[in-house]
Amino acid sequence: MEDTILKTAFQQVLVHIDASPACNARIRIANQIAQQCGAALHALYAAVSSMVSMPYPDPAAAELLARMLQEDVAKRGRTHMAFDALATEIGMNATWGEVTDDPVMAAFAQQSLFADLLVLGQHDPAHDATHDVPADFAQTILAASGKPGLIVPYTGDFRPLGGTVVIAWKDTREAARAVAAAIPLLQRAQRVHVLAWGSQESTVGGVKLDLDTYLQRRGVQAQWHRDGPEPDRMGELLLSRACDLSADLLVMGCYGHSRAREWLLGGTSRTVLRSMTLPVLMSH
């Protein structure tokens, strides 16, 4: 049966570009996925202008504002040159775009509507004072676009995706959307583990649909790990179990909702986004 199942693929991958040191790892992973799936890869530079720190500038500060604008342009140029150099090094074929005005998150979210997968970066708290990407960038883009996002940690060396994938499962819309989005990666994985806690009760009689059948019909054979009641510190446990299983990817729903630029996350999502040690594919 497995040989007759057509592998699905992403057609358009969108990777967020900024001037941070972690950006190269993000690009490499996005390129790997695009090449595996035969997808088009688009890089979109999106960074908040340094002039945002002066919302009501004094007219006498015109010279300072001009220098800040020049530095923004220079930073964007340096980042583009570094991107081109990396593309040559790894044999990457990608298009380049730039968000040239604020608000950058609204523009990036609009472009996200036309991608099958977003590749975004985890917030690095060490760059709070100097970084030009809002701390809630990834969460806001996921909520605003409704698209799945692969969040890449800001530090660490990552193996190519596709060895061992862990799915954090519960019967929710968010988890189901994350699994559906991850199918192209799950089909190419060597091992897939499903972690589930608590009872999955159903009031349906007769034949019931379930995740195991959903995966099998798409050529994905998963090993299940069913445990007792859901623990309080689920986020920490998920990351620990993913490490124990030598996973290179975690798939999970992202729980919370956006209100303007304020994000109210559940404890599990918040912990994983703060402490992640491997790429995490999330859907809201």
Phi and psi in degrees as GROMACS dihedral restraints (atoms count N, CA, C in turn):
[ dihedral_restraints ]
;  ai    aj    ak    al  type     phi  dphi    fc
    3     4     5     6     1   -60.9    20    10
    4     5     6     7     1   -36.1    20    10
    6     7     8     9     1   -68.4    20    10
    7     8     9    10     1   -23.3    20    10
    9    10    11    12     1   -91.0    20    10
   10    11    12    13     1    -6.0    20    10
   12    13    14    15     1   -86.6    20    10
   13    14    15    16     1   124.1    20    10
   15    16    17    18     1   -75.8    20    10
   16    17    18    19     1   125.7    20    10
   18    19    20    21     1   -69.5    20    10
   19    20    21    22     1   133.6    20    10
   21    22    23    24     1   -83.5    20    10
   22    23    24    25     1   165.1    20    10
   24    25    26    27     1  -151.6    20    10
   25    26    27    28     1   150.4    20    10
   27    28    29    30     1   -73.9    20    10
   28    29    30    31     1   146.6    20    10
   30    31    32    33     1  -103.7    20    10
   31    32    33    34     1   -28.6    20    10
   33    34    35    36     1  -140.3    20    10
   34    35    36    37     1   121.4    20    10
   36    37    38    39     1  -112.0    20    10
   37    38    39    40     1   133.5    20    10
   39    40    41    42     1  -117.9    20    10
   40    41    42    43     1   122.4    20    10
   42    43    44    45     1  -112.7    20    10
   43    44    45    46     1   135.8    20    10
   45    46    47    48     1   -81.7    20    10
   46    47    48    49     1   130.1    20    10
   48    49    50    51     1  -112.6    20    10
   49    50    51    52     1   135.2    20    10
   51    52    53    54     1  -145.1    20    10
   52    53    54    55     1  -172.6    20    10
   54    55    56    57     1   -93.1    20    10
   55    56    57    58     1     9.2    20    10
   57    58    59    60     1   -75.5    20    10
   58    59    60    61     1   153.6    20    10
   60    61    62    63     1   -61.9    20    10
   61    62    63    64     1   -25.0    20    10
   63    64    65    66     1   -76.9    20    10
   64    65    66    67     1    -8.0    20    10
   66    67    68    69     1   -65.1    20    10
   67    68    69    70     1   -34.0    20    10
   69    70    71    72     1   -61.7    20    10
   70    71    72    73     1   -41.0    20    10
   72    73    74    75     1   -62.2    20    10
   73    74    75    76     1   -39.1    20    10
   75    76    77    78     1   -62.5    20    10
   76    77    78    79     1   -42.7    20    10
   78    79    80    81     1   -65.7    20    10
   79    80    81    82     1   -42.7    20    10
   81    82    83    84     1   -61.4    20    10
   82    83    84    85     1   -42.6    20    10
   84    85    86    87     1   -67.3    20    10
   85    86    87    88     1   -42.9    20    10
   87    88    89    90     1   -60.7    20    10
   88    89    90    91     1   -40.9    20    10
   90    91    92    93     1   -66.2    20    10
   91    92    93    94     1   -40.2    20    10
   93    94    95    96     1   -59.8    20    10
   94    95    96    97     1   -46.3    20    10
   96    97    98    99     1   -64.5    20    10
   97    98    99   100     1   -44.7    20    10
   99   100   101   102     1   -61.3    20    10
  100   101   102   103     1   -42.4    20    10
  102   103   104   105     1   -68.3    20    10
  103   104   105   106     1   -40.5    20    10
  105   106   107   108     1   -62.4    20    10
  106   107   108   109     1   -38.1    20    10
  108   109   110   111     1   -96.4    20    10
  109   110   111   112     1    -3.8    20    10
  111   112   113   114     1    66.5    20    10
  112   113   114   115     1    32.3    20    10
  114   115   116   117     1   -92.3    20    10
  115   116   117   118     1   156.1    20    10
  117   118   119   120     1   -76.4    20    10
  118   119   120   121     1   140.6    20    10
  120   121   122   123     1  -116.3    20    10
  121   122   123   124     1   126.5    20    10
  123   124   125   126     1  -122.6    20    10
  124   125   126   127     1   129.3    20    10
  126   127   128   129     1  -103.0    20    10
  127   128   129   130     1   129.7    20    10
  129   130   131   132     1  -124.2    20    10
  130   131   132   133     1   113.0    20    10
  132   133   134   135     1   -77.6    20    10
  133   134   135   136     1   124.5    20    10
  135   136   137   138     1  -142.1    20    10
  136   137   138   139     1   111.4    20    10
  138   139   140   141     1  -143.8    20    10
  139   140   141   142     1   142.9    20    10
  141   142   143   144     1   -71.8    20    10
  142   143   144   145     1   133.8    20    10
  144   145   146   147     1   -64.3    20    10
  145   146   147   148     1   143.1    20    10
  147   148   149   150     1   -63.5    20    10
  148   149   150   151     1   -20.3    20    10
  150   151   152   153     1   -72.7    20    10
  151   152   153   154     1   -12.9    20    10
  153   154   155   156     1   -63.4    20    10
  154   155   156   157     1   -26.3    20    10
  156   157   158   159     1   -69.3    20    10
  157   158   159   160     1    -9.0    20    10
  159   160   161   162     1  -125.1    20    10
  160   161   162   163     1    70.6    20    10
  162   163   164   165     1   -64.9    20    10
  163   164   165   166     1   -26.1    20    10
  165   166   167   168     1  -127.6    20    10
  166   167   168   169     1    72.1    20    10
  168   169   170   171     1   -70.0    20    10
  169   170   171   172     1   147.7    20    10
  171   172   173   174     1   -74.6    20    10
  172   173   174   175     1   134.5    20    10
  174   175   176   177     1   -53.6    20    10
  175   176   177   178     1   -27.4    20    10
  177   178   179   180     1   -71.3    20    10
  178   179   180   181     1   -11.7    20    10
  180   181   182   183     1   -94.1    20    10
  181   182   183   184     1    18.6    20    10
  183   184   185   186     1   -57.4    20    10
  184   185   186   187     1   -39.1    20    10
  186   187   188   189     1   -65.9    20    10
  187   188   189   190     1   -40.9    20    10
  189   190   191   192     1   -63.0    20    10
  190   191   192   193     1   -44.0    20    10
  192   193   194   195     1   -61.9    20    10
  193   194   195   196     1   -38.9    20    10
  195   196   197   198     1   -63.4    20    10
  196   197   198   199     1   -41.1    20    10
  198   199   200   201     1   -65.3    20    10
  199   200   201   202     1   -38.9    20    10
  201   202   203   204     1   -64.1    20    10
  202   203   204   205     1   -41.2    20    10
  204   205   206   207     1   -63.6    20    10
  205   206   207   208     1   -41.4    20    10
  207   208   209   210     1   -62.6    20    10
  208   209   210   211     1   -38.8    20    10
  210   211   212   213     1   -67.9    20    10
  211   212   213   214     1   -38.3    20    10
  213   214   215   216     1   -59.3    20    10
  214   215   216   217     1   -46.0    20    10
  216   217   218   219     1   -64.8    20    10
  217   218   219   220     1   -41.6    20    10
  219   220   221   222     1   -65.4    20    10
  220   221   222   223     1   -40.8    20    10
  222   223   224   225     1   -63.5    20    10
  223   224   225   226     1   -42.8    20    10
  225   226   227   228     1   -62.5    20    10
  226   227   228   229     1   -39.9    20    10
  228   229   230   231     1   -65.4    20    10
  229   230   231   232     1   -43.1    20    10
  231   232   233   234     1   -62.9    20    10
  232   233   234   235     1   -40.0    20    10
  234   235   236   237     1   -65.9    20    10
  235   236   237   238     1   -39.7    20    10
  237   238   239   240     1   -64.0    20    10
  238   239   240   241     1   -41.7    20    10
  240   241   242   243     1   -64.2    20    10
  241   242   243   244     1   -41.4    20    10
  243   244   245   246     1   -64.8    20    10
  244   245   246   247     1   -38.1    20    10
  246   247   248   249     1   -62.7    20    10
  247   248   249   250     1   -45.6    20    10
  249   250   251   252     1   -62.5    20    10
  250   251   252   253     1   -38.9    20    10
  252   253   254   255     1   -65.5    20    10
  253   254   255   256     1   -41.9    20    10
  255   256   257   258     1   -66.5    20    10
  256   257   258   259     1   -39.0    20    10
  258   259   260   261     1   -59.2    20    10
  259   260   261   262     1   -41.6    20    10
  261   262   263   264     1   -66.1    20    10
  262   263   264   265     1   -40.8    20    10
  264   265   266   267     1   -62.9    20    10
  265   266   267   268     1   -42.7    20    10
  267   268   269   270     1  -103.5    20    10
  268   269   270   271     1     6.1    20    10
  270   271   272   273     1    66.9    20    10
  271   272   273   274     1    44.4    20    10
  273   274   275   276     1   -96.1    20    10
  274   275   276   277     1   137.3    20    10
  276   277   278   279     1  -113.8    20    10
  277   278   279   280     1   106.5    20    10
  279   280   281   282     1  -144.9    20    10
  280   281   282   283     1   152.5    20    10
  282   283   284   285     1   -94.3    20    10
  283   284   285   286     1   161.0    20    10
  285   286   287   288     1  -126.9    20    10
  286   287   288   289     1   136.7    20    10
  288   289   290   291     1  -137.9    20    10
  289   290   291   292     1   163.5    20    10
  291   292   293   294     1  -137.3    20    10
  292   293   294   295     1   134.9    20    10
  294   295   296   297     1   -86.9    20    10
  295   296   297   298     1   116.4    20    10
  297   298   299   300     1  -103.5    20    10
  298   299   300   301     1     1.1    20    10
  300   301   302   303     1  -149.3    20    10
  301   302   303   304     1   159.3    20    10
  303   304   305   306     1   -87.3    20    10
  304   305   306   307     1   152.4    20    10
  306   307   308   309     1   -82.7    20    10
  307   308   309   310     1   129.9    20    10
  309   310   311   312     1   -69.9    20    10
  310   311   312   313     1   -33.7    20    10
  312   313   314   315     1   -68.7    20    10
  313   314   315   316     1   -36.5    20    10
  315   316   317   318     1   -64.3    20    10
  316   317   318   319     1   -41.5    20    10
  318   319   320   321     1   -67.3    20    10
  319   320   321   322     1   -41.0    20    10
  321   322   323   324     1   -66.9    20    10
  322   323   324   325     1   -40.7    20    10
  324   325   326   327     1   -62.8    20    10
  325   326   327   328     1   -37.3    20    10
  327   328   329   330     1   -63.7    20    10
  328   329   330   331     1   -43.0    20    10
  330   331   332   333     1   -68.0    20    10
  331   332   333   334     1   -28.9    20    10
  333   334   335   336     1   -63.7    20    10
  334   335   336   337     1   -24.4    20    10
  336   337   338   339     1   -60.4    20    10
  337   338   339   340     1   -21.5    20    10
  339   340   341   342     1  -106.0    20    10
  340   341   342   343     1    14.9    20    10
  342   343   344   345     1  -114.7    20    10
  343   344   345   346     1   153.1    20    10
  345   346   347   348     1   -87.9    20    10
  346   347   348   349     1   -28.1    20    10
  348   349   350   351     1  -146.0    20    10
  349   350   351   352     1   135.2    20    10
  351   352   353   354     1  -103.7    20    10
  352   353   354   355     1   139.3    20    10
  354   355   356   357     1  -115.5    20    10
  355   356   357   358     1   112.1    20    10
  357   358   359   360     1  -122.9    20    10
  358   359   360   361     1   169.0    20    10
  360   361   362   363     1  -109.6    20    10
  361   362   363   364     1   146.5    20    10
  363   364   365   366     1   -68.3    20    10
  364   365   366   367     1   143.2    20    10
  366   367   368   369     1   -66.1    20    10
  367   368   369   370     1   132.3    20    10
  369   370   371   372     1  -102.0    20    10
  370   371   372   373     1   108.6    20    10
  372   373   374   375     1   -64.3    20    10
  373   374   375   376     1   -20.2    20    10
  375   376   377   378     1   -68.3    20    10
  376   377   378   379     1   -17.7    20    10
  378   379   380   381     1  -104.8    20    10
  379   380   381   382     1    16.7    20    10
  381   382   383   384     1   -55.7    20    10
  382   383   384   385     1   -38.1    20    10
  384   385   386   387     1   -79.4    20    10
  385   386   387   388     1   -25.5    20    10
  387   388   389   390     1  -121.9    20    10
  388   389   390   391     1   -15.0    20    10
  390   391   392   393     1   -72.8    20    10
  391   392   393   394     1   146.4    20    10
  393   394   395   396     1  -106.8    20    10
  394   395   396   397     1    22.4    20    10
  396   397   398   399     1  -121.8    20    10
  397   398   399   400     1   128.0    20    10
  399   400   401   402     1   -57.6    20    10
  400   401   402   403     1   147.3    20    10
  402   403   404   405     1   -60.7    20    10
  403   404   405   406     1   -29.8    20    10
  405   406   407   408     1   -99.7    20    10
  406   407   408   409     1    23.7    20    10
  408   409   410   411     1   -57.9    20    10
  409   410   411   412     1   -55.0    20    10
  411   412   413   414     1   -61.4    20    10
  412   413   414   415     1   -46.6    20    10
  414   415   416   417     1   -62.0    20    10
  415   416   417   418     1   -42.4    20    10
  417   418   419   420     1   -66.2    20    10
  418   419   420   421     1   -40.6    20    10
  420   421   422   423     1   -64.9    20    10
  421   422   423   424     1   -42.0    20    10
  423   424   425   426     1   -60.1    20    10
  424   425   426   427     1   -44.2    20    10
  426   427   428   429     1   -71.2    20    10
  427   428   429   430     1   -40.1    20    10
  429   430   431   432     1   -74.3    20    10
  430   431   432   433     1   -33.0    20    10
  432   433   434   435     1   -95.2    20    10
  433   434   435   436     1   -25.8    20    10
  435   436   437   438     1    72.7    20    10
  436   437   438   439     1     9.8    20    10
  438   439   440   441     1   -96.7    20    10
  439   440   441   442     1   151.7    20    10
  441   442   443   444     1   -71.9    20    10
  442   443   444   445     1   145.3    20    10
  444   445   446   447     1  -128.6    20    10
  445   446   447   448     1   135.8    20    10
  447   448   449   450     1   -95.4    20    10
  448   449   450   451     1   111.5    20    10
  450   451   452   453     1   -94.0    20    10
  451   452   453   454     1   125.1    20    10
  453   454   455   456     1  -105.2    20    10
  454   455   456   457     1   128.5    20    10
  456   457   458   459     1   -58.8    20    10
  457   458   459   460     1   153.1    20    10
  459   460   461   462     1   -79.2    20    10
  460   461   462   463     1    -9.1    20    10
  462   463   464   465     1  -143.1    20    10
  463   464   465   466     1   153.0    20    10
  465   466   467   468     1   119.2    20    10
  466   467   468   469     1   158.7    20    10
  468   469   470   471     1  -105.0    20    10
  469   470   471   472     1   125.4    20    10
  471   472   473   474     1  -112.0    20    10
  472   473   474   475     1   133.5    20    10
  474   475   476   477     1   -70.6    20    10
  475   476   477   478     1   157.5    20    10
  477   478   479   480     1   -56.3    20    10
  478   479   480   481     1   136.9    20    10
  480   481   482   483     1   -65.1    20    10
  481   482   483   484     1   148.7    20    10
  483   484   485   486     1   119.8    20    10
  484   485   486   487     1    -2.5    20    10
  486   487   488   489     1   -78.6    20    10
  487   488   489   490     1   -70.7    20    10
  489   490   491   492     1  -130.4    20    10
  490   491   492   493     1   124.4    20    10
  492   493   494   495     1  -115.2    20    10
  493   494   495   496     1   135.5    20    10
  495   496   497   498     1  -111.6    20    10
  496   497   498   499     1   130.1    20    10
  498   499   500   501     1  -105.4    20    10
  499   500   501   502     1   124.7    20    10
  501   502   503   504     1   -91.5    20    10
  502   503   504   505     1   107.1    20    10
  504   505   506   507     1  -108.5    20    10
  505   506   507   508     1   137.1    20    10
  507   508   509   510     1  -150.8    20    10
  508   509   510   511     1   156.0    20    10
  510   511   512   513     1   -76.4    20    10
  511   512   513   514     1    76.0    20    10
  513   514   515   516     1  -136.4    20    10
  514   515   516   517     1   160.2    20    10
  516   517   518   519     1   -59.6    20    10
  517   518   519   520     1   -44.1    20    10
  519   520   521   522     1   -62.6    20    10
  520   521   522   523     1   -44.8    20    10
  522   523   524   525     1   -65.8    20    10
  523   524   525   526     1   -41.0    20    10
  525   526   527   528     1   -63.3    20    10
  526   527   528   529     1   -40.6    20    10
  528   529   530   531     1   -66.9    20    10
  529   530   531   532     1   -37.2    20    10
  531   532   533   534     1   -64.8    20    10
  532   533   534   535     1   -43.7    20    10
  534   535   536   537     1   -64.2    20    10
  535   536   537   538     1   -44.5    20    10
  537   538   539   540     1   -60.4    20    10
  538   539   540   541     1   -40.3    20    10
  540   541   542   543     1   -68.5    20    10
  541   542   543   544     1   -29.7    20    10
  543   544   545   546     1   -84.8    20    10
  544   545   546   547     1    -4.3    20    10
  546   547   548   549     1   -51.4    20    10
  547   548   549   550     1   -45.1    20    10
  549   550   551   552     1   -58.0    20    10
  550   551   552   553     1   -32.0    20    10
  552   553   554   555     1   -81.7    20    10
  553   554   555   556     1   -37.5    20    10
  555   556   557   558     1   -64.5    20    10
  556   557   558   559     1   -38.9    20    10
  558   559   560   561     1   -65.0    20    10
  559   560   561   562     1   -24.6    20    10
  561   562   563   564     1   -99.4    20    10
  562   563   564   565     1    -2.3    20    10
  564   565   566   567     1   -77.4    20    10
  565   566   567   568     1   151.9    20    10
  567   568   569   570     1   -80.0    20    10
  568   569   570   571     1   -37.2    20    10
  570   571   572   573     1  -139.7    20    10
  571   572   573   574     1   139.8    20    10
  573   574   575   576     1  -129.2    20    10
  574   575   576   577     1   125.4    20    10
  576   577   578   579     1  -114.5    20    10
  577   578   579   580     1   138.5    20    10
  579   580   581   582     1  -113.8    20    10
  580   581   582   583     1   121.7    20    10
  582   583   584   585     1  -102.0    20    10
  583   584   585   586     1   127.8    20    10
  585   586   587   588     1  -142.0    20    10
  586   587   588   589     1   141.9    20    10
  588   589   590   591     1  -124.4    20    10
  589   590   591   592     1   151.7    20    10
  591   592   593   594     1    77.3    20    10
  592   593   594   595     1   174.7    20    10
  594   595   596   597     1   -88.7    20    10
  595   596   597   598     1   141.4    20    10
  597   598   599   600     1  -100.9    20    10
  598   599   600   601     1    80.3    20    10
  600   601   602   603     1   -73.3    20    10
  601   602   603   604     1   146.2    20    10
  603   604   605   606     1  -140.0    20    10
  604   605   606   607     1   140.2    20    10
  606   607   608   609     1   -99.8    20    10
  607   608   609   610     1    10.8    20    10
  609   610   611   612     1   -86.9    20    10
  610   611   612   613     1   131.2    20    10
  612   613   614   615     1   -91.3    20    10
  613   614   615   616     1   163.6    20    10
  615   616   617   618     1    73.2    20    10
  616   617   618   619     1  -146.6    20    10
  618   619   620   621     1   -72.4    20    10
  619   620   621   622     1   132.7    20    10
  621   622   623   624     1  -114.6    20    10
  622   623   624   625     1   144.8    20    10
  624   625   626   627     1   -83.3    20    10
  625   626   627   628     1   144.6    20    10
  627   628   629   630     1  -150.5    20    10
  628   629   630   631     1   172.1    20    10
  630   631   632   633     1   -66.2    20    10
  631   632   633   634     1   -38.7    20    10
  633   634   635   636     1   -59.4    20    10
  634   635   636   637     1   -45.0    20    10
  636   637   638   639     1   -66.8    20    10
  637   638   639   640     1   -39.8    20    10
  639   640   641   642     1   -56.3    20    10
  640   641   642   643     1   -45.9    20    10
  642   643   644   645     1   -68.9    20    10
  643   644   645   646     1   -44.9    20    10
  645   646   647   648     1   -60.2    20    10
  646   647   648   649     1   -38.8    20    10
  648   649   650   651     1   -67.2    20    10
  649   650   651   652     1   -13.7    20    10
  651   652   653   654     1  -108.7    20    10
  652   653   654   655     1    14.9    20    10
  654   655   656   657     1    78.2    20    10
  655   656   657   658     1    20.6    20    10
  657   658   659   660     1  -110.1    20    10
  658   659   660   661     1   118.4    20    10
  660   661   662   663     1  -100.0    20    10
  661   662   663   664     1   121.8    20    10
  663   664   665   666     1  -118.5    20    10
  664   665   666   667     1   145.9    20    10
  666   667   668   669     1   -98.4    20    10
  667   668   669   670     1   125.5    20    10
  669   670   671   672     1   -93.9    20    10
  670   671   672   673     1   144.5    20    10
  672   673   674   675     1  -129.0    20    10
  673   674   675   676     1    99.1    20    10
  675   676   677   678     1  -102.9    20    10
  676   677   678   679     1   126.2    20    10
  678   679   680   681     1  -120.5    20    10
  679   680   681   682     1  -174.5    20    10
  681   682   683   684     1   -75.5    20    10
  682   683   684   685     1  -150.5    20    10
  684   685   686   687     1   -58.0    20    10
  685   686   687   688     1   150.2    20    10
  687   688   689   690     1   -63.7    20    10
  688   689   690   691     1   125.1    20    10
  690   691   692   693     1   -73.9    20    10
  691   692   693   694     1   164.2    20    10
  693   694   695   696     1   -68.4    20    10
  694   695   696   697     1   -42.6    20    10
  696   697   698   699     1   -99.3    20    10
  697   698   699   700     1    62.1    20    10
  699   700   701   702     1   -64.3    20    10
  700   701   702   703     1   -40.5    20    10
  702   703   704   705     1   -59.1    20    10
  703   704   705   706     1   -47.0    20    10
  705   706   707   708     1   -64.3    20    10
  706   707   708   709     1   -39.5    20    10
  708   709   710   711     1   -65.8    20    10
  709   710   711   712     1   -40.8    20    10
  711   712   713   714     1   -59.4    20    10
  712   713   714   715     1   -46.5    20    10
  714   715   716   717     1   -66.1    20    10
  715   716   717   718     1   -36.5    20    10
  717   718   719   720     1   -66.3    20    10
  718   719   720   721     1   -44.4    20    10
  720   721   722   723     1   -67.2    20    10
  721   722   723   724     1   -38.2    20    10
  723   724   725   726     1   -60.8    20    10
  724   725   726   727     1   -39.1    20    10
  726   727   728   729     1   -66.3    20    10
  727   728   729   730     1   -44.6    20    10
  729   730   731   732     1   -59.3    20    10
  730   731   732   733     1   -33.7    20    10
  732   733   734   735     1   -89.2    20    10
  733   734   735   736     1     4.4    20    10
  735   736   737   738     1    56.0    20    10
  736   737   738   739     1    41.2    20    10
  738   739   740   741     1   -75.4    20    10
  739   740   741   742     1   146.6    20    10
  741   742   743   744     1  -108.5    20    10
  742   743   744   745     1     0.5    20    10
  744   745   746   747     1  -155.8    20    10
  745   746   747   748     1   136.6    20    10
  747   748   749   750     1  -115.1    20    10
  748   749   750   751     1   132.8    20    10
  750   751   752   753     1  -114.4    20    10
  751   752   753   754     1   126.5    20    10
  753   754   755   756     1  -159.1    20    10
  754   755   756   757     1   160.8    20    10
  756   757   758   759     1   -78.3    20    10
  757   758   759   760     1   152.7    20    10
  759   760   761   762     1  -109.5    20    10
  760   761   762   763     1   115.7    20    10
  762   763   764   765     1  -102.4    20    10
  763   764   765   766     1   130.3    20    10
  765   766   767   768     1   153.3    20    10
  766   767   768   769     1  -174.3    20    10
  768   769   770   771     1  -150.6    20    10
  769   770   771   772     1   155.7    20    10
  771   772   773   774     1  -101.5    20    10
  772   773   774   775     1   145.4    20    10
  774   775   776   777     1  -141.0    20    10
  775   776   777   778     1   105.6    20    10
  777   778   779   780     1    57.5    20    10
  778   779   780   781     1  -123.3    20    10
  780   781   782   783     1  -106.3    20    10
  781   782   783   784     1    14.5    20    10
  783   784   785   786     1   -94.1    20    10
  784   785   786   787     1   129.9    20    10
  786   787   788   789     1  -114.6    20    10
  787   788   789   790     1   125.2    20    10
  789   790   791   792     1  -106.5    20    10
  790   791   792   793     1   105.3    20    10
  792   793   794   795     1  -103.0    20    10
  793   794   795   796     1   149.5    20    10
  795   796   797   798     1   -67.6    20    10
  796   797   798   799     1   161.3    20    10
  798   799   800   801     1   -59.9    20    10
  799   800   801   802     1   -38.7    20    10
  801   802   803   804     1   -65.1    20    10
  802   803   804   805     1   -49.7    20    10
  804   805   806   807     1   -61.6    20    10
  805   806   807   808     1   -42.5    20    10
  807   808   809   810     1   -63.1    20    10
  808   809   810   811     1   -42.9    20    10
  810   811   812   813     1   -65.1    20    10
  811   812   813   814     1   -44.8    20    10
  813   814   815   816     1   -64.2    20    10
  814   815   816   817     1   -43.8    20    10
  816   817   818   819     1   -65.1    20    10
  817   818   819   820     1   -30.5    20    10
  819   820   821   822     1   -81.9    20    10
  820   821   822   823     1   -36.9    20    10
  822   823   824   825     1  -116.7    20    10
  823   824   825   826     1    11.4    20    10
  825   826   827   828     1   -57.4    20    10
  826   827   828   829     1   140.2    20    10
  828   829   830   831     1  -120.1    20    10
  829   830   831   832     1     3.9    20    10
  831   832   833   834     1  -147.5    20    10
  832   833   834   835     1   159.1    20    10
  834   835   836   837     1   -59.3    20    10
  835   836   837   838     1   142.8    20    10
  837   838   839   840     1  -127.7    20    10
  838   839   840   841     1   124.0    20    10
  840   841   842   843     1   -92.5    20    10
  841   842   843   844     1   119.5    20    10
  843   844   845   846     1  -122.3    20    10
  844   845   846   847     1   151.1    20    10
  846   847   848   849     1  -138.7    20    10
  847   848   849   850     1   142.8    20    10
